[in-house]
Amino acid sequence: MSPTQLVVAEAKINQRCEAARRAGDLAEMQRCRAELTSLHRVYYGALRQPMC
């Protein structure tokens, strides 16, 4: 995943989070936060792996 792909994926998830926040949908907000956390773990975890 490139840095650009990360930014695009974050933006899409953040849009859903914002819509859920405006609607007061706590369950959707939690799912969005979990997706962002997972995305960051995958992206930043991959950066820490040695390139062999």
PESULPE-V416546 format. One record per backbone hydrogen bond with DSSP energy under -0.5 kcal/mol. NH is the residue of the N-H (numbers start at 1). CO is the residue of the C=O. Records with the same first field share a line. If there is no record, write none. Layout:
# PESULPE-V416546
NH=CO  CO
This chain:
# PESULPE-V416546
6=2
7=3
8=4
9=5
10=6
11=7
12=8
13=9
14=10
15=11
16=12
17=13
18=14
19=15
20=16
21=17
22=18
23=19
24=20
25=20
26=24
29=25
30=26
31=27
32=28
33=29
34=30
35=31
36=32
37=33
38=34
39=35
40=36
41=37
42=38
43=39
44=40
45=40  41
46=42
47=43
48=44
49=45  46
52=50
